[in-house]
Amino acid sequence: MAKDVAAVALLGDLVGSRTTERTRLHEAVVAAAEDVNLGVASLSPLTTTVGDELQGVYPTLGAALEAAFSLRLALAPRWEVRFGLGGGELRVIDAERGIQDGSAWWSAREALEWVEEQAGRKGYASARTAIRDGREQATPQADAMVRLVDASLARLRDGGIGTLSGMWDGLDNAETAKREGISDSANSQRVINNDLRPLLDAMRALTTLP
C-alpha cells in the first residue's frame, strides 16, 4: 500500500461475543474472514484484532460494504456483527508492523461507536452499519441506505437468512435449497415471502459505490 491513499476503512465488532462459546466463535470468525478475503479485493485484508474486532481497508465503499455483507451473512444467524465504515485518508505509520493512521480510521471508529449507541434507541434496534465518508466521491445517501438493509435483515428468520446467503453466494434455487436441506419449492417460497430479490438487488447495488 502507498504511504498515503484515499480509502475506506472497515471496523467490525462482534455483538454479544462475551456471552457465547469463545473458541467456536473465534474459529467461525477467522474462517469467515478468510472467505471474505478470497472474494473481495482489499488494500489490507480483513483480520481479527483485540477486543472482538475485525478490520480491513478497501479501495471503494462498495468493496467495503461487500466485505461487511459477506461477513455478516456468513456468521448469521448465530452471531451478529456491527460495522463502522470510514472514507478518507489512510497513512501507513509502520509498514513492517502494519500500523496505520488517518481520517479513514478515525471516521470508521466514529461510525462504529455511533452504531453501538444508536442501536440502543427505540426504533433503531436493527442498526448494525454506519458510514462516515469524507472523500470527494462519497455518496451521502449511502449511510441511510445501509440501515434499510439492516432493517430488512433484522426481520428475516433463520431460514430466510440461509436462503439469502445462498443467493448472495451466487447459488441458484436448487443449489440453495440443497444447502438448506429443503425442497426447491420451499426455498422459492422463502424468496417470495421475504422479498429477498429486491433486498439482494439493493445489497448488490451498494457494492458498486465508488
Buried (B, 14 or more C-beta within 10 A) or exposed (E): BEEEBBBBBBBBBBBEBEEBEEEEBBEBBEEBBEBBBEEBEBBBBBBBEEEBBBBBBBBBBBBBBBBBBBBBBBBBBEBBBBBBBBBBBBBBEEEEEEEBEBBBBBBBBBBBBBBBEBBEEEEBEBBBBBBBBBBEEBBEEBBEBBBEBBBBBEEBEEBBBBBBBBBBBEBEBEBBBBBBEBEBEEBBBBBEEBEBEEBBEBBBEBBEBB
